[in-house]
């Protein structure tokens, strides 16, 4: 993802860790089984694992002026050990000392301090401003490989080597001299014997500095610098370097002269490089949310995980199968294979945001509603649905129009425009007989249309922005929800309210779906919870905690095996449908 060094291979060589919104995901490499560490109140900004693999520490961002927490986790038991809070605004970087005695943390730009924590006592030893007033802010911190008392911070025009004086509870910095070079440091790697360390820069070169006399010994490549900067480094036992760049190049460089020996191209800028074991295999994470595995000898990339790198807006299953589903986001639509949790197909639509998506009933095609990412009078398509005979598509626009399209073999023409809504249409559902549909809108109305005679049958008014609507399978009632957090039951025949239940304590409800027998339905929204409801009782039976962003949409798969929910942080979560008997 977007977090520098966010992907980490655990020292046990069997797990990888990465942040997803406010959770930390621990994934088994063989079985692909995932465990989640919940505890942060906002997005995770950095993550680090101790050398012996016992501890995991993660830092978060928070609002201006508030304290940002660091959480110390026990890796084996996957539980929270301590919350360390001193820094304000954001935790920029974390590092464990080699024997896991101390944790060093670096605050963000508004905090600007570096703090050493004692892990055994779970308390701060001492702190200090991270960089001199004349220099820029520090963004990277790394500990020595042998001594617990030494660490290095680096950033915009600053590289400092620090010594911890435990008796006096002080840390003392020494500036590293880089001569004429002025660089913005993006990453630091320490040698195994502590004699030197490498730093990668945004200018696309690598500097080597001596730890003892704090002088830069050499830098390179002198001529062909790496395009878009060096964003990640890996130091091999042979003394050679693996360099990741902002242009998506992963290169193997000679340690002596920085000459590129092998290189491969990955999708997106490299944000993480992490070794598995001794370095015979390593993983690459990019800001396009792709994870690659690379074997050192063959030096060929293999994509092992991918997901959306923007908010996901919609999810849909094809008729009658739970093995596939499609999701849509900014710039792309992806089709996923449920049993193996992998991506089957990616449809890229550049510079478009796809808001709504639907499989045609015959399963041959996908339709999507997009908006151009440029200001046009037409506000784009915000909701879409297709009739069961695949002959008509009904779309709702950002300006409130509902349009009926006639679909032929290779043609489509606009059949009818229904102008009643005055704000964006958020959801459209069509009756099984293709003669009636219901549209929900942000203007506070739901309208039931006759789509044979193209007239309005009923209008439902409420003091809310409607986000979602569902027909009960017997089609005599509809349920709606939206920003007032209430779930409304309505008669289709005359549009009268039957009852209303409180759907959520905080935040709008953005998505709902009902089972094929109408006994249960699910909702999800800005409270990040997935809730399963008994339709007749109007009561919650199960709650799913896992999302760390606002849930946009969710669906129960055909056959009630899974519930799939998608959220604004780019996550797609697959839930086992609860056994209700």
Secondary structure by P-SEA (a helix, b strand, c coil): ccccccccccccccbbbbbcccbbbbbcccccbbbbbcccccccccccccccccbbbbbbcccccbbbbbbbbbcccccccccccccccccccccccccccbbbbbbcccccbbbbbbcccccccccccccccccccccbbbbbcccccccccccccbbbbbbbbccccbbbbbbbbbcccccccccccccccccbbbbbccccbbbbbbcccccccccccccccccccccbbbbccccbbbbbcccbbbbbbccccccccccccccccccccccccccccbbbbcccbbbbbbcccccbbbbccccccccccccccccccccbbbbbcccbbbbbbcccccccbbbbbccccccbbbbcccccbbbbbbbbcccccccccccccccccccbbbbbcccbbbbbbbbcccccccccccccccccccccccccccccccccccccbbbbbccccccccccccccccccccccccccccccccccccbbbbbbcccccccccccccccccccccccccccccccccccccbbbbbccccccccccccccccccccccccccccbbbbbcccbbbbbbcccccc
